[in-house]
């Protein structure tokens, strides 16, 4: 993997590449930005370039065409990196709701060992906001006195969840959403799917490339979107049936709530004569036909109910209970 395969974020890539060639690599970074914006991918590409021992260390190849230096792919560091066996590179990524102190302690036990194939050892802690307070305090000990050969990269979509003592000891790199034109160019180049509007994908993703790719590659999300329109506008379907369907797809509850939110916001935009800003522009006729049944006050109320449901999900309230309460609240609006 190289910076050349990553869409956008050219300023960030240039600065990171420059840190290697100018011998000013920091001991710790925090990559912040929305989920799916490219933090982890960039961290991995930076790690391989940093660990490479050959041509990429001898000359900087960036040029007017925004091409970046490539890892050589030939040295032992690169070969083992691509095979996923480089002992100088570790990704800490938990499928659980938290990253425990034991996982950080394991990293601390390994980080003091000198690198084998490179001058550096790199550790990426993905979704660092998952670290418990105990884990963060444990990590702080390493950040206060880091081994000279270490580089730790935290990625997070919630910078404020990190302790101030952690934030004060890392270099912050902020990832912002990409321009819609850049995302569209990428999608047109890599995807030919006609079963979902790319205009919707661009509007919904808001410049978050990972979000756009997920929708295009996940047929379940495409189906859920259609079902949301069916159930919310009650096209011959019972509300209870909709609740059953959403509960069956509770693993995608955040996307379901996102879709509900975009639909009602689009109707609100129709009511205030701002239809050019529709997210579901490919469903414009359906939205217009149903918007007339609502007032601005009621739509605003519903959008607030969806936000409340999202908060309950974050607090791990039972998904079916959240859905049932939301559907009941819709009826009473």
PyMOL commands that set and color helices and strands:
alter all, ss='L'
color gray80, all
select helices_A, chain A and resi 3-5+10-21+39-51+55-58+76-83+101-111+128-130+133-144+159-161+164-167+180-190+198-205+209-217+219-232+239-248+250-271+275-277+281-291+296-314+319-332
alter helices_A, ss='H'
color red, helices_A
select strands_A, chain A and resi 28-32+89-92+121-125+150-156+171-174
alter strands_A, ss='S'
color yellow, strands_A
deselect
rebuild
show_as cartoon
